[in-house]
């Protein structure tokens, strides 16, 4: 059996975006966990081993920058990629 690649957690409220990212990343050898919103994403992040997070900025209930800050409080060394398909991410939210 081939070794499995790093685990990436994808969090997005659009199912089609999650499915597309999952297919793309798995075809590149990554293991992919998906969450359809911030609460589910936070739960998966705290209960599973995750090597990286790909996170949507615009989500109902909690924006991506707020969720990213909460994830960083839990595990500050895990890289987080913040994406937005609808709008640009404000400069003051990056960093």
Secondary structure, DSSP 4 states (H G I P E B T S, - for coil): -PPP--EEEEE-S-HHHHHHHHHHHHHTT-EEEEESSHHHHHHHHHHS--SEEEEES--TTS-HHHHHHHHHHH-TTSEEEEE-SSSPPPGGG--
